């Protein structure tokens, strides 16, 4: 594990990275809580789609409590969502990016992203791109509002409140694991900067399918107070040790807290949909709310997790009992090279 500390120290000292946090649990025990580049272990770091796994975990805990099921039609909880042929769409479809609503409504602004009701109204009124459940395509931003509104309708509570009460507080990380960051905690959020070449890369890409260029996240987006404090549950802000602890509690007990039974965990982490991503053209296998495999694609039979477009990542492995998370303050768009350097250093 010393190799991980040396690696992130070298990356920070060379200027390749800014601040880095890495946390590793094994069988419920914290093995590593390492930082480099001056970031504190308790600092909150915006981590883009790595936060989708936090949103999915909230849903799984509610299923375990009996508040809903994976085959609950979304429209049974949220009637407006059934418009334009979406009445058969289920929670399972939302978790596997198969609902068919991968695009934000036309004309959406960053300010709109911060307005829960505006986004939910627009998404509910959307015409699906395909029949729900028949194809998959990455719901880069809509994933969060669809599942977040399901949670709100099922419980009467915003998803950030459910996260706090059902997961973060029992695990002792209520001040380090967030979707929307409380205003009082903004002073603990690490400032992000863009990696060299980010702006040119984004400009060359133009619009991403379903997401206008103006809404693609970068450091400026991630540093906005309105974005950080809003519930935008396709992303999250947290410390590496907090999200790794959540994954560890999915695998087994962490100080007496276990989020799911072994049987439920097997259901959650088994392949739920395999197909060609309709937006990006790549083959993909989704478990329920998590991507199969580690960030480098290895161990798809036993590992599950999510990476962020900024270069963050977190996953758990049912065979080894490992739970891993990496957060970073340099926004390296679609660049997983740092996590790729660290993965070979993890214990077998």
N, C-alpha and C positions, 0 to 999 in steps of 0.2 A: 504493500500500500504506500510505502515511501515513494515509489516510482510515480504515483499519481501526484503527490505534492510537488515532487521535483519537476514534473511535466508542466503543471499549471504555473509554477513559479517561473519556469523558463519562458512560457508563452507570454506571461505578463511582463517580464523583464525585457523581452525582445520587442515588445510593442505589438505583437500579433494579436494579443488580447488585452482587455482592460482588466476589470474585476471578474473573478471567476469563483464560483462556489461548486463544490462537489461533495455529495453525501452518499454513503453506502451503508445499507443495513444488510444483515444476514441472520435469518431465523429470528427476527425481531430485535436483534441487538445492533446498536449503532457501532459500525466498525471505523468509519471515517467521516469527519466533518471538517473538510479542508477548504481553505480560501487562499486566493492570491490577488495581487493587484490592489490591495488596500480595502477591499470590500469586506464588511463584517459578516460573520456567520448568520446573524439574525436579519441582515438587510433583505428588503423585499425587492425582487427583480422581475420586471415584466418579461414573460416567457412565451408569449404568443400561444400557438396551438398546443403546446405542452399542457396548457390549462384545460383542453378539451377532456382529458382524462379525469380531471377533478370534477367537471360537470357530469360526466358519465358515472363517476363513483357516487355522486349524490343520488342519481336515478337508481342505481343498484341498491343502495341502502334503503331507499323508499320502497322498492320492490320487496326487499327482505322484511320490511315492516308491514307489508300488505296494503300500502297506500295506492298502488297501481300494479299492473303487470306489463310484461314486454309486449303482449298482444292486445293491450288496451288501445282501441282506436283513439288517435289524438283528438278527433272531433267529439268523442264522448266526454272529454274533459273541457275542450275548447271548441265549441260548436262552429264558430266562425272559420276555423281552419278547414272545414269540410268543403269549402267553396271550390268550384271548378274541377270536380272529380277527385278531390283529396280525402273524401270521407272514409275510404278504406285504409288510409295511411295509419300505421301503428307506431307505438313507442320503439319497437324493434327496428322499424324502417328508419326512424330518426337516428338511432344509434349506429346504424350501418350505412348511413349516407345514401339511402335508397328512396327517400321520400320523394325526390324529384323536384326539390325547390332549392337548388344550389346557389341561386343568384339573389342578391339584394334587390329591392325594387328600383326601377329606373329613377335617376335623379337623387338617390340617397347621398347625403353629405356626412361628414364626420360628426357634425352636431346631431344629425338624425340617429347615428349609431348610439349616441348617449341617451336617447329618449326611448325608454322601454316600450311605451304604448304605441308610439309612432312605428317602431320596427315591427311589433307584433301585428298591428293592423295591416301593414304592407305585406308581410309574409303570409298572413292568413288569406289575403285577397289574391295571392299569386297563382298563376296558371302553371301547373307542373310541367316540367320538361319531358317527363315520361310517366307511365303508370306506376304509382307508388309500389315499391317492392320488386320491380322487374329489372332494374338496372341500378348501377351505383355511380356516383360522381361526387367528388369532394365538396361538401357543404362548408366551405372555408369559414364563412361568418354566420350563415343562417342556422347552422348546427346549434349554436348557443341559445338563440332566442326560441327555437322550436322546443328544445328540451327544457329550457328555463321556464317557458310559459306552461308547459306540461307540469312541471314541479309546482309552480305557483297555483295553478288551478287545482291540483290534487291536494295541496296542503294549506292553501290560503296564505302562504309565506313566500317572500322573494327567495330566489335560489341562494343568494349569499347568506341569508339568515339560516336557511336549512343547512347549508355547508357548515356554518359556524356551530349550530346546535347539535347536529347529528354526527359530525365527523371531527371538526377542528377542536372543539372543546373537549370531547372525550379523549382525544389523542394529545392534549396539552399543547396544541400549536395554534390556538385561536388568534394569536397576534402575528402569525407568520404564514398563513395559508388563506389566500383571498382570490375571489373572482373580481368583484368591485372592492377597491381599497377604501376603508373608512377615511374620511377627510383628516381625522386626527392622526392617522398613521402615515400621511403623505411624506412627512419629513424623514421617514425611514426607507423610502423608495430610492433605490440607486438610480442615478442619472445614466442614461444610455447614450452612446455615441455610435455613429455609423462607421462600418469598416470602409477603408478606401475602395472606391469603385462601386459602392452601393447605389449611389444616385444614377450613375451611368447605366448600371445593370437594369434598374427599374425603368429608366427612360427607354431603354432598348426593348424591354419586354412589352411596353404599352399596357393595355388592359389585360388582366388575367380573366379567363372565362368566368363569368358570374360576379367579378369584382372589378370595378373601375380602378384605373391606376391611382386615382386620388385617394382611394380607400385602402390600398395595400400598405401594411404597416412598415414603418421604418422607425429610426430613433426618435424623430420629431413627434411622430404619432404616439409612440410609447411613453414619451415624457409629458404629454398633455395631462393636466390635472383632471379635466372633464372625462377623458378616456379612462384614466386610472380609477376614478371613483365610480364610474358607471358600471352597472352590470352588463358586460359584453361577454357572455360565458363561452364564447369560442376561444377565449384567451384567459390567462390568469397571471397573477402577480404573487410571488411567494419566495421563500428561501428554499434552497436545495434540500436542506435537512427536513423541512416540513413536508414537502411533497414526497420525498423518499420515505418518510415515516408513514404517510398515507398508503403508499404502495406496500410497505411492509405489513401494514395492518390488513391489507387485502389477502396477503399470503398466509398470515397466521397471527398469533397474539403479539401485541406490543404493549408491555406493561398491563396485561390483563384485558386489553381491548382488541377484539377481532371484528372486522366490519362485515364479513360474509362467511357463511359456513363453507367447508370444503366442497360440498356438492354444488352450492350456488356459484362458487368461484370457478369450478369446472365449466358450468354453463356459460358464465360470463366470458371466459377466455377461450372457448372453443370457436373454431371458424364459423361465422354466422352468414357471411356472404362473400363469394369469390366471383370476380368478373373484371371487365375492362372499365377503367374509369372514363366516364363519358366526357369529362372536361379535359383530361390530360393524356388519355390514351394508353396509360400504363396498366398492366395487370395488378390487381390489388385484392388482398384478403382482409376483411374486417372481422374482428371479434365484436362483442357488443360494446361499442364506444371506444375501443382501443385498436390500434394497428397490431397485426400479428408480427412478432419478431422484435429483435433489438433494433436500435437506430441504424445499424449497418445491414439489416435484413437477415442476420443470422438467428438461429434458434427459433424459427417460427412456430414450432410445435410446443414450446414451453414458455416463451417470453411474450409479453404484451406491454404496450406503452404508447407514448406519443412524442413526436418531435415538434419543435417550433420552428417557424420559418426564420427566426432570428439566430438559430444555432443551438438553442437549448434542447434538452431531452430528458426523459425519465422513463423507466421501465421496471418491470419485475419479472423474475424467472421462477416458475414453479418447481423446476428440477433442483436448482441450486439454493433456493431460498433467498436469493439476492434481490434487493431493491436498490435502485440507483437513480440519482438525479444530478443534472448539471445545469446551472444557470450562469449567465454571463452578461456583462454590461456592454460589450461591443456587439452591435447589431450586424451580424454577418448574414446577409440575405441568402437563404437557401444553401448555406455552407455548413456542412456537418463535420468539417475536418477536425475540429477540436475534440468533439466527442469521439470521433474515429481514432484519435491518438490515445484516448484514455481507455476505451473498451478492452484492448488487449491486456491492460494492466490489472483488470479486475480479477479477484480470486476465482478459481475454477468452480 
